[in-house]
Amino acid sequence: LGTTTGWAVSVDGLVSSGSQSFKPTRFEGAGMRFLKFKRFLSDLKGNTDGFDMVIFEEVRRHRGVDAAHAYGGFMAHLTAWCEHHQIPYKAEPVQSIKIYWTGKGNANKQAMFDRALAKGYTPADDNEADAIALLHLAMEDHR
């Protein structure tokens, strides 16, 4: 969850994924990122016949105050949106995702990206690679 967010969904076994920026333009206020995020969630839900569950990265450490504030805002909007639409949601610790995907809890962005490539995906950036890893973890957990 952040100003640039990776996403991945599975519909009938087919994975779709991407990376989306919610950065406000020069003439928009900081709150616009959250409105863009909510619109994105609603559009994605509408294009996939809904969600069974939403799973997101649980980040416990941020590089700075601005990143922490942004994460908190995105998480608040995501969880409120899920509650409104009666969609279960769960946070998955970043280290758990990295261990599942690469075998190392401290895997760097490149290792996560490379593993996605090895699995046959072509992520646009590390955010999308992380989302693909999280989707695979979620699908395995719910089999």
C-alpha positions as CSV (number, residue, x, y, z in Angstrom):
1,L,0.0,0.0,0.0
2,G,1.5,3.3,-1.1
3,T,1.5,6.0,-3.7
4,T,2.6,3.4,-6.2
5,T,0.9,0.1,-5.4
6,G,1.3,-3.3,-7.0
7,W,-1.9,-5.4,-7.4
8,A,-2.7,-8.9,-8.6
9,V,-5.9,-10.9,-8.9
10,S,-6.8,-14.4,-9.9
11,V,-10.0,-15.1,-11.8
12,D,-10.6,-18.7,-12.8
13,G,-6.9,-19.5,-12.4
14,L,-5.8,-16.6,-14.6
15,V,-3.6,-14.0,-13.0
16,S,-3.8,-10.4,-13.9
17,S,-1.5,-7.9,-12.3
18,G,-0.1,-4.4,-12.5
19,S,1.3,-1.4,-10.7
20,Q,-0.8,1.7,-10.2
21,S,0.3,5.2,-9.2
22,F,-2.0,7.3,-7.1
23,K,0.3,10.3,-7.0
24,P,-1.6,13.6,-7.0
25,T,-1.0,16.0,-9.8
26,R,0.5,19.4,-9.2
27,F,-3.0,20.9,-8.9
28,E,-4.5,18.3,-6.6
29,G,-4.4,18.0,-2.8
30,A,-2.7,15.2,-1.0
31,G,-6.1,13.6,-0.2
32,M,-6.6,12.9,-3.9
33,R,-4.3,9.9,-3.7
34,F,-6.9,8.2,-1.5
35,L,-9.8,9.1,-3.7
36,K,-7.9,7.7,-6.7
37,F,-7.2,4.6,-4.7
38,K,-10.8,4.0,-3.8
39,R,-11.9,4.5,-7.4
40,F,-9.2,2.0,-8.5
41,L,-10.5,-0.6,-6.0
42,S,-14.1,-0.1,-7.2
43,D,-13.1,-0.3,-10.9
44,L,-11.0,-3.5,-10.2
45,K,-13.8,-5.1,-8.3
46,G,-16.3,-4.3,-11.1
47,N,-13.9,-5.7,-13.8
48,T,-13.4,-9.0,-12.0
49,D,-16.9,-9.9,-10.7
50,G,-15.9,-9.0,-7.2
51,F,-13.4,-10.2,-4.7
52,D,-13.5,-13.2,-2.3
53,M,-10.8,-11.6,-0.2
54,V,-8.3,-8.8,-0.1
55,I,-4.8,-9.4,1.2
56,F,-2.2,-6.7,1.6
57,E,1.3,-6.3,2.9
58,E,1.6,-5.6,6.6
59,V,4.5,-3.1,6.8
60,R,5.8,-2.5,10.3
61,R,8.8,-0.3,9.4
62,H,8.9,2.7,7.2
63,R,11.8,4.8,5.9
64,G,10.2,8.0,7.0
65,V,7.3,9.8,8.5
66,D,5.7,10.6,5.1
67,A,5.8,6.9,4.1
68,A,4.3,5.9,7.4
69,H,1.5,8.4,7.0
70,A,0.8,7.4,3.4
71,Y,0.7,3.7,4.4
72,G,-1.7,4.4,7.3
73,G,-4.0,6.4,5.0
74,F,-4.1,3.7,2.3
75,M,-4.7,1.0,4.9
76,A,-7.5,3.0,6.5
77,H,-9.2,3.5,3.1
78,L,-8.6,-0.1,2.0
79,T,-10.1,-1.6,5.2
80,A,-13.0,0.8,5.3
81,W,-13.7,0.0,1.6
82,C,-13.6,-3.7,2.3
83,E,-15.9,-3.3,5.3
84,H,-18.3,-1.3,3.2
85,H,-18.4,-4.0,0.5
86,Q,-18.4,-6.8,3.1
87,I,-15.1,-8.3,1.7
88,P,-12.9,-10.1,4.2
89,Y,-9.3,-8.7,4.4
90,K,-6.1,-9.7,5.9
91,A,-2.6,-8.2,6.3
92,E,0.4,-10.5,5.6
93,P,3.8,-9.6,7.1
94,V,6.3,-8.6,4.5
95,Q,8.9,-11.1,5.8
96,S,6.4,-14.0,5.4
97,I,5.8,-13.0,1.8
98,K,9.6,-12.9,1.1
99,I,10.2,-16.2,2.8
100,Y,7.4,-17.9,0.8
101,W,8.6,-16.4,-2.5
102,T,12.4,-16.6,-2.2
103,G,13.2,-18.6,0.9
104,K,14.8,-15.6,2.5
105,G,13.0,-13.2,4.9
106,N,15.4,-10.4,4.0
107,A,15.2,-10.8,0.2
108,N,15.7,-7.5,-1.7
109,K,13.5,-6.1,-4.4
110,Q,15.6,-7.6,-7.2
111,A,15.3,-11.1,-5.7
112,M,11.5,-10.7,-5.6
113,F,11.4,-9.4,-9.1
114,D,13.7,-12.2,-10.4
115,R,11.5,-14.9,-8.8
116,A,8.4,-13.4,-10.6
117,L,10.3,-13.6,-13.9
118,A,11.4,-17.2,-13.1
119,K,7.7,-18.0,-12.6
120,G,6.8,-16.7,-16.0
121,Y,5.6,-13.2,-15.1
122,T,6.8,-9.9,-16.5
123,P,6.2,-7.4,-13.8
124,A,6.5,-3.7,-14.6
125,D,8.3,-3.0,-11.3
126,D,9.0,-4.4,-7.8
127,N,5.6,-3.4,-6.6
128,E,3.9,-5.7,-9.1
129,A,6.4,-8.5,-8.4
130,D,5.5,-8.2,-4.7
131,A,1.8,-8.3,-5.4
132,I,2.2,-11.5,-7.5
133,A,4.1,-13.1,-4.7
134,L,1.4,-12.2,-2.2
135,L,-1.3,-13.5,-4.5
136,H,0.5,-16.9,-4.8
137,L,0.9,-17.0,-1.0
138,A,-2.8,-16.2,-0.5
139,M,-3.9,-18.9,-3.1
140,E,-1.7,-21.5,-1.4
141,D,-3.1,-20.6,2.0
142,H,-6.7,-20.9,0.8
143,R,-6.4,-24.2,-1.0
